[in-house]
Amino acid sequence: MSREQAFLHMLDAASKIQWNIAMILEAKAVEAEKVRNWTINHLTVNAFQTHDEQLKEPLQIHEQIIELLEGLTKLENGLCSNLKAILVQEESGLSDDDSMFGTGLDLGDIGK
């Protein structure tokens, strides 16, 4: 496998990962909407004994959301570093007139 083909495979894999992340975020948005509706209807002032308990429940929900976002951010940073490795032209010795993958690259091989 040539270097260009390896780069194309990396880009194809990165695009598939991005698609899966989009599907995860879409599912999480639906779940968050359900949680929001449940919270509005069930977490009223009467459901808690003290004010501290009333604050703890929403804070736990927010902590879960933050953990999810931190995990996705780490995943995206990993993908970013992989894509940077592909796009670095100085190391490959390409001039500005060449494409980022070199000359003679056949883009018809993507997804094979």
N, C-alpha and C positions, 0 to 999 in steps of 0.2 A: 504494500500500500504506500502510495506516495505521500509526501508531506501535505500536499494540497487536499488529497482525499481524507487524510486524517483530520485536518482542520475542518473540512466540510462535515465529517461525522460528528466532530465536537459541537459545531454550530447546530446541527440537526438535533443532537441530544439536548443541547441547552434550550432550543425552542420547544421541545417536547416537555422538558421540565417546567418551563415557563407556562405552558398550557395547563399542566397539572396543578401548578400553584394557583393559576386563575380559577380552576375548578374548585380547589380547596377554599379559596377566598369567597367564591360564590356560595358554596355550601355553608360557610361560616356566617355569611351575611343573612342567609335564611334562618339559620339557627339563632343568631343574635336578635332577629326580629321576633321570633317566638319567645325568647327569653325576656325581651323587652315587654311584650304583651303580658306575659305571665307576671312579671315584676310589677307592672302597673296595676294589675288586678288583685294581686295577692300580698304584696309587701306594703301594706298600709300601716299607719301609725298604730292601729289596734292589734297588729300581728306581733308586736314587740313589747317586752316588759319594760325595758329601759331605752334611753336615748342611745347609749353605747351599742346596744344590740342592733338598733336601727341603722347605725353607721357601719357596723362590721359587715353586714350582708352585702351591701353594694360595693364595699371595698374589696371583698373577696371576688366578686364578679369582675371588677376592674383589673385585679391582679391576674386573673386567668386570661383576660384579653391581652394584657401587656405581655405575658409569657408567650402567647401565640405570636404576637407581632415581633417579639425579640427573636423567636425561632425562625420566622420567615425572613427577617432581616439578615440573620447569619447565613441562611441558605442563599439569599440573593447576593451577599458579599462574596461567598464562595464562587457562585456563577460568574460574578463580575471579574474576579481574579483570573478565572479560566479564559474568559473572553479577552481580557487584556493580554494574556499570553499569545493569543492568536493575532491580535491587532498590532502588536509591537513590530514596527517596520524597520527600526534602526538595527535590530539584531539580525534580521534576515538579509540586510543589505539591499533592499529594494529602493529604487529611486522614486520620486514623486510621479514619474510617468508610468510606472508599473502599477498594476492593480495590487490590492492588499494581499492577494494570494500568489502573486507572480504572473507571468505572462502565459498565455496558452491554456488557461484553466477552462475546462468544460463544465458549466454549471448544470448540465443535463443529468449529471450523475447524482444529484442530491436526492436523498431518500431511498437509494438502492441498497 
